[in-house]
């Protein structure tokens, strides 16, 4: 949300509608724990159980057309090796990788983004940076600089724009990106 968590709480407390809705839901005001709880409750409503892929996994082998089957062969096979990272029922290994996704200058230099990022890095005991350090903030391993968690690919058609910074607009462009070997 491009916000420092403590600032987020202070901000929502100033908005009467949120204050009232939080009191209604929890008989208590806004806290970080309840914001996280509300987001988690919302995410639990986003269920996908009957996609073509699910039906295929449940042995309905005829639901996929020829193109889709060919795509799956590439995705899970030696050519794409996508399933090396996008594995399991959520299509993620939950691990972190730096794919070299380019920074978006208009985002990384946006004054609000800059100030939030550098304030947050300061709170974490790090110096200001002109890039998104990703998992490095947590692990402090140089090899995790710019690494992001493999995203799940459920309903991915509906969740663009793509990558941690939304820098790739369409799935076709994501495929082109992987096809050229990243950046
Ligand atoms: C080395 C592990 C790895 C492999 C192999 C891999 N991915 Fe990814 N994929 C990732 C990571 C990590 C990200 C997020 C990168 C970022 O945001 O900087 C990602 C992002 C994506 C996204 C964007 C999802 C979103 O919600 O933003 C799609 C779509 C995707 N990958 C599809 C594929 C396809 C198709 C292949 C095979 C051609 C593939 N991936 C191979 C790790 C991998």
Boltz pocket constraint, residues with backbone or C-beta under 6 A from the ligand:
constraints:
  - pocket:
      binder: B
      contacts: [[A, 75], [A, 80], [A, 81], [A, 82], [A, 83], [A, 84], [A, 85], [A, 86], [A, 95], [A, 96], [A, 97], [A, 98], [A, 99], [A, 100], [A, 101], [A, 146], [A, 148], [A, 149], [A, 150], [A, 151], [A, 152], [A, 153], [A, 156], [A, 159], [A, 161], [A, 162], [A, 163], [A, 164], [A, 165], [A, 171], [A, 174], [A, 175], [A, 178], [A, 179]]
      max_distance: 6.0
